Amino acid sequence: MSTAYRLTGFDRRTQGDALAALLGVSFNFPPEDAPDWWDRGGDDQLRVLEADGGRIAGTLLHIPMGHYFGGRSVRCCGVAGVAVAHEFRGRGAATWMMRQGLREMRAMGYPLSSLYPSTMPLYRNAGYEMAGVYYTTTIPLRAVEVRSHERTMREVRELDIPAVEALYRQLAAERNGWLDRGRYLWSRAREPRLGPAHGFVAVGPDGVEGYLWFVNQKGEGWKSRMMITDLAAATPEAGRSLLGFLAGNGTMHEDAVCHLAPDDPLLQLIPEHCFRSRMQERWMLRVLDPAAAMAQRGWAPGLSGAVEFELRDDLFPENEGRWVLEVAGGQAELARGGQGRMKLDVRQLAQLYSGYQTPAALARVGRLEAPPEVQATAATLFAAPQPQLTEMF
Ligand SMILES: CC(C)(COP(=O)(O)OP(=O)(O)OC[C@H]1O[C@@H](n2cnc3c(N)ncnc32)[C@H](O)[C@@H]1OP(=O)(O)O)[C@@H](O)C(=O)NCCC(=O)NCCS
């Protein structure tokens, strides 16, 4: 007989112990650390998978946030902490939970959902697809050779926080895919679980122009390593001063590890090609509500065009069928109609939307069908730099 499941809210008082045990064994951390994680995420963002008789079979966490696309933040429900108890594994519990979870997110008005997968088929079956990358970049500090002190680097004060957050938002809006952080993501950047973090700001005549947060970790021998959990510079002076700050730590620290992509402008200020970047993870995106996703994002001013497409989505019948995307004046509208000249699944729509794949590349692997002129228009509309994230969630 197949198990009947229910996805419910979380009650820490009655379910806390069982859920902490499940998370501890699934993610390899001490169960007593679970409450700290719930405090960051918020109990109201946890979902519990209950099997017959109220037994806890699984869980997931919603992370309310946004992704910047085309300079505007699109509401997104990040998903983390997906876990199923061992006794329920291998018989579709996670698949059921994800699909049910997505129905709830769509009903809550989220146009997008994203996550880091530990296994892809599970999430592909729910309509997610690979949509961007996450790098780890290691910078040997002795090789940075930037001695700038153009901006004062001082320890962050509570009063600096609004300026720090505004600076992040300003820079993130210029990047393709970066997160519009909520409470959970800011807590991971400034109070990482790695250990106590130091925060410094680069201060110029008009206030905060850059910042970094890092945790010191033991490296080889007596040397240490700086694990950078957040880093941003809004001006060349602040960028050089942040690098000067890193270089200034080069006597005691072997290297600094951050998650900027190798093409990040800040890394271009290092005179030599001394840093190494490794593509560490891929993240996945799910388009829950195509019309809202297209309307909420930004589009380059001056860009105009229309694409008629036919969408498949085996979870949301309301997304299926023919649509016309019209882009003009920095805005887009998605309306019903057209001839469905481009045919694709909702998973490939996510890849076009983020700019991770082009129509031609998807057609080459049999994931999209469209005449060349339709592919060319879609390629122009969705053209974007490689979508990246600089943080895990
Ligand atoms: C991953 C996990 C949630 C899967 O739960 P589940 O209920 O067994 O998953 P399902 O039965 O719905 O399987 C769905 C798909 O997931 C994939 N999958 C499940 N377990 C897997 C494993 N151990 N290794 C690789 N892929 C796996 C398979 O592709 C599977 O499809 P298939 O059965 O058609 O091959 C569960 O194994 C777990 O809690 N793991 C530890 C924590 C974790 O990795 N969480 C995910 C974080 S992103």
The ligand as a MOL file (V3000), in Angstrom:
LIG
                    3D

  0  0  0     0  0            999 V3000
M  V30 BEGIN CTAB
M  V30 COUNTS 48 50 0 0 0
M  V30 BEGIN ATOM
M  V30 1 C 17.9590 13.2290 -1.4670 0
M  V30 2 C 16.7470 12.7310 -0.6650 0
M  V30 3 C 15.9560 13.9320 -0.1720 0
M  V30 4 C 15.9120 11.8610 -1.5720 0
M  V30 5 O 14.7540 11.4320 -0.8880 0
M  V30 6 P 13.8490 10.2160 -1.4480 0
M  V30 7 O 12.5120 10.3180 -0.8430 0
M  V30 8 O 14.5820 8.9510 -1.2900 0
M  V30 9 O 13.8000 10.5980 -3.0000 0
M  V30 10 P 12.8090 9.9910 -4.0880 0
M  V30 11 O 12.4640 8.5850 -3.7430 0
M  V30 12 O 11.6730 10.9260 -4.3180 0
M  V30 13 O 13.7800 9.9710 -5.3580 0
M  V30 14 C 13.7740 10.9770 -6.3380 0
M  V30 15 C 15.0560 10.9420 -7.1160 0
M  V30 16 O 16.1290 11.4540 -6.3380 0
M  V30 17 C 17.3580 10.8360 -6.7290 0
M  V30 18 N 17.9580 10.2170 -5.5590 0
M  V30 19 C 17.3430 9.7920 -4.4270 0
M  V30 20 N 18.2590 9.2750 -3.5830 0
M  V30 21 C 19.4450 9.3760 -4.2010 0
M  V30 22 C 20.7630 9.0210 -3.8320 0
M  V30 23 N 21.0330 8.4530 -2.6610 0
M  V30 24 N 21.7620 9.2690 -4.7140 0
M  V30 25 C 21.5190 9.8490 -5.9110 0
M  V30 26 N 20.2710 10.1960 -6.3050 0
M  V30 27 C 19.2660 9.9780 -5.4520 0
M  V30 28 C 17.0090 9.7760 -7.7540 0
M  V30 29 O 17.2050 10.3040 -9.0370 0
M  V30 30 C 15.5300 9.5590 -7.5210 0
M  V30 31 O 14.8570 9.1790 -8.6710 0
M  V30 32 P 14.7780 7.6300 -9.0730 0
M  V30 33 O 14.2730 6.9210 -7.8680 0
M  V30 34 O 13.8220 7.6520 -10.2230 0
M  V30 35 O 16.1610 7.2350 -9.4480 0
M  V30 36 C 17.1960 11.8620 0.5610 0
M  V30 37 O 18.0390 10.8310 0.0900 0
M  V30 38 C 17.9380 12.6460 1.6160 0
M  V30 39 O 17.3280 13.1850 2.5350 0
M  V30 40 N 19.2750 12.7220 1.4900 0
M  V30 41 C 20.1440 13.4420 2.4240 0
M  V30 42 C 19.9850 14.9420 2.3390 0
M  V30 43 C 20.0530 15.4880 0.9310 0
M  V30 44 O 20.8960 15.1250 0.0980 0
M  V30 45 N 19.1310 16.4290 0.6440 0
M  V30 46 C 19.0360 17.1070 -0.6160 0
M  V30 47 C 19.7300 18.4150 -0.4820 0
M  V30 48 S 19.6590 19.3430 -1.9660 0
M  V30 END ATOM
M  V30 BEGIN BOND
M  V30 1 1 1 2
M  V30 2 1 2 3
M  V30 3 1 2 4
M  V30 4 1 2 36
M  V30 5 1 4 5
M  V30 6 1 5 6
M  V30 7 2 6 7
M  V30 8 1 6 8
M  V30 9 1 6 9
M  V30 10 1 9 10
M  V30 11 2 10 11
M  V30 12 1 10 12
M  V30 13 1 10 13
M  V30 14 1 13 14
M  V30 15 1 14 15
M  V30 16 1 15 16
M  V30 17 1 15 30
M  V30 18 1 16 17
M  V30 19 1 17 18
M  V30 20 1 17 28
M  V30 21 1 18 19
M  V30 22 1 18 27
M  V30 23 2 19 20
M  V30 24 1 20 21
M  V30 25 1 21 22
M  V30 26 2 21 27
M  V30 27 1 22 23
M  V30 28 2 22 24
M  V30 29 1 24 25
M  V30 30 2 25 26
M  V30 31 1 26 27
M  V30 32 1 28 29
M  V30 33 1 28 30
M  V30 34 1 30 31
M  V30 35 1 31 32
M  V30 36 2 32 33
M  V30 37 1 32 34
M  V30 38 1 32 35
M  V30 39 1 36 37
M  V30 40 1 36 38
M  V30 41 2 38 39
M  V30 42 1 38 40
M  V30 43 1 40 41
M  V30 44 1 41 42
M  V30 45 1 42 43
M  V30 46 2 43 44
M  V30 47 1 43 45
M  V30 48 1 45 46
M  V30 49 1 46 47
M  V30 50 1 47 48
M  V30 END BOND
M  V30 END CTAB
M  END
